Amino acid sequence: MLQDVKIIRSNRKTLAVAVDLFGQVTVRAPKSCGEARIFAFLKDKESWIVSRQAKAQGLIERLPSENLDGFTFLLLGRNCTVKLTDEKRVAFDAEKYIVYAPRANAKTALVKWLKDNAKRILTEVTACTAERMGVTYRSVAITSAKTRWGSCTGDNAIRYTFRLIYAPKEVLEYVVVHELAHVLQKNHSKAFWAVVEKYCPAWKSQRKWLKDNAILIKIL
């Protein structure tokens, strides 16, 4: 088991284990901790590790292969299927939730379509939410970030990764509230979370969805 485990030793006093979104097991251990103790610790945590790795494998299977034909992804929290065609533009069947993408440049065309729709939806939601919260912001931009869902700069420019369009509408709205709350509080203090709580009472469950589905930020 140890050859597949990443061990990080530091000045800490206790052992801790984590399993990332790709199933990698990482153990954080005291500098003086021997492998025998670490192995015993992992043995004790084996059932938990196996369950986490099984979940990670299920998430990995949601990542696309090179051939996008038949690939299913979340679009505003609902399963959407990609079908390749000989047409030159992307088309969307809103009833069947099918995206028809051109065979010749499927990924490029699909990403552009997702970005355009993310821009439209997030611009509208941000404007409405800002009015409700009584705040102003400088601009809204859509990025291809794979490390964060959204951000707010020091001069109140709001940025979202286009991949936020995968999330259910209520989760997307939480991210908008979160970033606009930074217009008022440039930190994650109690005052900041009080603002979030006021305008998104279910923020904890929405944030949990983002954490549980974090691998989606790696799609496309």
Secondary structure, DSSP 8 states (H G I E B T S, - for coil): -GGGEEEEEES-SS-EEEE-TT--EEEEEETT--HHHHHHHHHHTHHHHHHHHHHHHHHHTTS--S--TT-EEEETTEEEEEEEESSSS-EEETTTTEEEEEGGGHHHHHHHHHHHHHHHHHHHHHHHHHHHHT---SEEEEE--SS-SEEE-TT-EEEEEGGGGGS-HHHHHHHHHHHHHHHH-SS-SHHHHHHHHHH-TTHHHHHHHHHHTGGGGG--
